[in-house]
Amino acid sequence: MDHDFRRGHLEIDFAVPRFESAWRLLVRSAGLFFSNIGFLATVTLVVFLPVKSALQFACYLLDIPTGGMTEYLLMDFSDLILDALVIPAAIYGLLDRLRTGAPAPLGRSLRWGRRQWAKALWNKFKVEVTITLSTALLVIPGILAMVKLSLTDAIVAIEADRETEVLERSRALTQGHRWPIFRVLLPLMLIELAATFAVLGVFAGSTSSRPLLALVDSALSVGGQWSTVIVLLLYLGLVPAEKAIGAKQKIGR
């Protein structure tokens, strides 16, 4: 709604279940994902498909082989840039659907995504650097950093102008819940990684399949919105707990 744009953040003015069980959250996320698959597919493909097609055409002109490391890095970098627009848009639409029960508004969602794009991209870049540096030391610190920063996208999309220290905010929200969060995120991470390498393996060396590769890559990004749904539900499930702790602390004083 227009007042969301004027005040610069999204209100959580509806009841949400607390995050108490990894399995229950996964089940809820599946229901929310598939009940909004039309919106999520549209908001993803309208951004991803044209850019991915242009990227594959550029790779063709530059004679960059499919399935190679160069193309993989280009695909990964383009995902970072495009996700910074699409994920805030998807979260805006999903919140509107949870609030009103009506179909998610595509136009307003994309406007919100565009509004948050620069902030989302900068924070996604900081998250990637933090996780990469932590993983360079040992795998476990890298996984821990990933879990600590898992709510970054939701914080940027929802708290928006109200929060400037996004990574610290994610660390604070995940404190005390990191092992359950890891159990939620692990299955999807493995699926997404396997799907990416499977696609690269199938299309390796085939220049004639570049348009199809752009389509498949974009379709995988639609499936990747399940992660967005999970992160949104994690955020919504942890914020009430944070408020309850704050209320107890005030009473204790």
N, C-alpha and C positions, 0 to 999 in steps of 0.2 A: 504493500500500500504506500501511498505518497508520504504518509507521516513517517514511515520507516526511513525514507530517503532524507527527510528533513532533520530527524533527530540523529541519524547516523548509526543506528544499531537496531537489531531486531528484538522484540519483546517475546519472552516465553510466558504467555498469559493463559496457559492451559495446563491441565494436569498431565504429568509424565511419570512412568514407572521408574523407580530407582534401579540402578545397576547393582544387582545382587547375585546374578547367575550368568556365567558365560553362555551356557546352553540356551537359556531363555532369551537372552539378547540376540543370539544368532537366529532363533526361530522368529522373533519379532522383526528382525531386519529382513529376513526372507519375505515375510508378509508385506512389509512396507515397500520393499524393492519391486516385487512382482505386481503389486496393486498399482504402482506408479510407473511401470515399465514404459508405457507410451510416452509420458513426459520425459523420463530420464533418457530414453533413446533419442527423442527429438532434440532436447537441449544439448546432448552430446554430439550427435551427428551433424547438426547445423553448423557447429564450430569445427569439429574434427575433420569431417570428410573433405571439405574444400581444401583445407590446409594440408592434410595428408596426401591428397591427390597432387597438389602443387609440389610438395616435397618429393614425391616419387618421380614426377616429371623432371624436376631439377636433377635428381640422382641419375636419371636416364641421360640427360644432356651432358652431365659431367662424367658419365661412364663409371659410376660408382656401383660395384656389384651388389646384388641383393644377398642378404644373409651374412655379409661381412661385418667386421667390427665398426667400420666407418658408418655404415647405414644404421647399425644398432644404436650408436651414439647419437646420430641425428634423430632417430625415432624417439629415443629417450629424452633428448633435449626438447624436442617439439612437444612431447607429452607434458613436460614441466611447464612450458609456456601456456599451453592450451588448458591444462587442468586448473591453472590459476584463475581462469575466467569461468570455466564450466562448473567447478566444484562449488564456489559461492552461489552461482546461479541455481544449481541443483538443490542446495541446502535452503535457499530462499523459497523455492517452489515447494519443497517438502514440508517446510514449516508452515507455509500458508495452507497446505492441504491438511495438516494435522490440526491447525487452528480452526479452519472453516468447514472442512469436509468436502469442499468444492474442488474441482480439477485445478491442478497447479497452473498459475498464470505464466505462460512462456515468455511473453514480452517483458513483463516486469522482472522476471527472474533473470533474464539476460542483461537487463539494465543494471540490476544489483551486482551481477557478476562482473560487468564492465567497470562498475564503480569501485569494486574491491580488487581489481586485477593487479594493479601495481603492488599493493600491500601484500596480497596473497603470493605473488611471484617472489618478492623479496624474502618473505618468511619461508617459503618453500626452498629457496636457494640456501638460506641459513640452515634449515633442517638437513638438507642433503649434505652440506659441508660438515656439519656436526656429526652426522651418522657415519660419513665416510672416514673422517679423522678418527672417530672412536673405533671403527672397525679395523682401521690400519694398525691399531695397538693390539687388539684381540677381538674375536668374534663376539664374545659375551658383552663387552662394553658397547659395541655397536648395536646389538639387539636391545640393550637397556636404554640407550639413547633414543632408538626408534620408538619404544614404548612410551618413554617420558614425553616425547614430542608428538605423539599420535593425535592429539586434539588440536593441533595448530590450525588446520583448515577450518574446523568448526568455530574456533575462537575468532578467526579473521572474518568469517562469514556472518556470525551472529553478533559478537560484541563490537566488531568493526571499529568505529571511531572512538569508542569508549575504552579500548584497550590498546596500549602502545607496546608493552612488553609481552609480546605474544608467546614466545618460547618459555619465558618464566611462568606465565599463566598456565601453560600446558603442564609444565613440571609440577606446579602446585596442585592442579586438579587431579593429576594421576597419582599423587602421593598416597601410598597405602592401598592402591588398587592395581599395581603394575603387573603382578602375576596373573590375575583374572583377565586383564586387558590383553596380555600376551596370548592367553589361551583363546581369546576371541579372534585376534588378528592372524594367528599362525596359519590356520587352514586356508584362508583366502590368499595370503601371501604366497604360499606354495602353489596354489592353483594358478594364480596370475603369472608367476615365474615360469611354470611349466608351459603354460599357453604361449607365452612370448617366445620361448626358445623353440617350441614346436612349430610355430608359424615361420620363424626365421629358417628353420631346417627344411620345411616343405618348399619354401619359395627361393632357397639359396641358388643363385646362379641363373635364375630364369628371368630375363628382362621382359619377356612378353607378358608376365603375370603382374607387372607393377600396378596397374589399375585395381586388380583384384586384391593385391597386397594392401593397398590404401584402404579398400573397403573392409578387409578383414581386420586390419589394425584399428580402424575406427570402431568396428563392431566389438572388438576386445575392450575398447575404452568404455563402451556401454556396459559391458559386464563388470568393468572395474568400478562402476558407480555403486555396486553393492558395498564396496569399501567405504564410500562416502556415506551411505545409509548407516553402516555400522558405527562410523566415527560420530555421526550426528546423534545416534541413540546413546552412545557412550557419554557424550557431552551432556545430553539432556538427563541421563541417569545419574551423573555425578554432581551436577550443579545443586540439586536439592540436598544432597548429603553435605555439600560445602556450606549451604545456608544453615542447615541444622547444627553443624559444628559451631558456626559463628554465633548462633542464637544461644547455645549452651555456654559458650565463653562469656557472653554478655551477662547471662544469668549468674554465672559464677563470680563475676565481679561485684 
